[in-house]
Amino acid sequence: MQDEFERIAMLRKKLEEANKQYYELDQPRITDAEYDALMRELLDLEAKHPDRVTPDSPTQRVGGAVAKEYTKVRHLEPLLSLDNAFDPGDLREFDRRVSHVSASVEYVVELKIDGLTVALTYEDGLMVRGATRGDGSVGEDITANVKTMGSIPLRLNKTVPRLSVRGEGYMPKASFARLNQDREEEGQSTFANPRNAAAGSLRQLNSRITAERKLDYFAYQVLSAKELGLHNQIDVLTYLKEQGFVVNPEYKVFSNIEEVITYCELMAAERHRFPYDIDGLVIKVNEFDLQQELGFTAKSPRWAISYKFPAEQVETVIEDIIIRV
Ligand SMILES: NC(=O)c1cc2c(=O)c3cc(F)ccc3oc2nc1N
């Protein structure tokens, strides 16, 4: 019996390590087939010893019971939306407002991942809830689905009593292409874009289906960051990585808006080189003290703005349309 418990512990360690290699380090060490075999063995051993199952066991990522409908959940703090900037003038206007409060400012610029916001709650280091944005105050409880997302840790590396994390759930372009191909072959309707596919997959009532969709997650915010001894957005991104989250590595720090504008224009031209869709950039005042001085409007922070890439000229090929006059 004891060696079965040791086997359970060893399998969990190997699966967690494989998960970390795949999602955090992007360097899978074992094949999917090997991963599945280890998971199958652990599922069988846990079925024999159900009292040994823990909420952070890798088997909890497989997905299980089908929910009938969503329970609603109220967010600890409302999830606000970002004001948009469409051209350099808007960005200079944003900077002018910021400069009224502080002459010197540091901006962090992150890619704006084109997915959907997912709010995560951890208690004593264990993930206890995942929720969609909903109307900003009340979202849908999608905990079962979120557990199937390999880039979201089931357990934090450093246990803290309570941690609220926000980030973007998204579907990588490769997963999107494969999903639509499978659906076409099965005669099903296809998704228009990865964002819709991610939304549909996350709001699935059957988490086994979510598990097959290979969704991914970039964390970018923690609540009550100052209580964690964090003083700016860069601290937050570093903290999130330490805790085991995947943070988008493309963030940059600039000390004036003209550098931000140059970077925005550069990235608009490079927007398709990433393995996921982005629809712009998010510019954030780095220091929390200045963020707090700037505060919020009714619906948005005054210390952040999203720069939307210009709409692209997409040649719509109109073919096979014969206009009979
Ligand atoms: N899609 C994104 O990649 C992304 C989105 C947001 C937000 O929506 C957002 C909303 C706020 F009220 C405050 C900060 C934010 O930071 C964000 N940072 C990001 N990187």
PDBQT file of the ligand as one rigid body, heavy atoms in Angstrom, charges set to zero:
ROOT
HETATM    1  N1  LIG A 401      -5.912  42.122 -22.755  1.00  0.00    +0.000 N 
HETATM    2  C1  LIG A 401      -4.758  42.352 -22.105  1.00  0.00    +0.000 C 
HETATM    3  O1  LIG A 401      -3.717  41.811 -22.479  1.00  0.00    +0.000 OA
HETATM    4  C2  LIG A 401      -4.763  43.266 -20.926  1.00  0.00    +0.000 A 
HETATM    5  C3  LIG A 401      -5.981  43.782 -20.471  1.00  0.00    +0.000 A 
HETATM    6  C4  LIG A 401      -5.993  44.647 -19.367  1.00  0.00    +0.000 A 
HETATM    7  C5  LIG A 401      -7.220  45.219 -18.854  1.00  0.00    +0.000 A 
HETATM    8  O2  LIG A 401      -8.334  44.949 -19.387  1.00  0.00    +0.000 OA
HETATM    9  C6  LIG A 401      -7.123  46.108 -17.715  1.00  0.00    +0.000 A 
HETATM   10  C7  LIG A 401      -8.268  46.720 -17.184  1.00  0.00    +0.000 A 
HETATM   11  C8  LIG A 401      -8.112  47.571 -16.091  1.00  0.00    +0.000 A 
HETATM   12  F1  LIG A 401      -9.187  48.169 -15.578  1.00  0.00    +0.000 F 
HETATM   13  C9  LIG A 401      -6.866  47.810 -15.518  1.00  0.00    +0.000 A 
HETATM   14  C10 LIG A 401      -5.729  47.204 -16.055  1.00  0.00    +0.000 A 
HETATM   15  C11 LIG A 401      -5.862  46.366 -17.145  1.00  0.00    +0.000 A 
HETATM   16  O3  LIG A 401      -4.718  45.776 -17.664  1.00  0.00    +0.000 OA
HETATM   17  C12 LIG A 401      -4.769  44.953 -18.731  1.00  0.00    +0.000 A 
HETATM   18  N2  LIG A 401      -3.593  44.448 -19.162  1.00  0.00    +0.000 NA
HETATM   19  C13 LIG A 401      -3.558  43.609 -20.234  1.00  0.00    +0.000 A 
HETATM   20  N3  LIG A 401      -2.351  43.127 -20.631  1.00  0.00    +0.000 N 
ENDROOT
TORSDOF 0
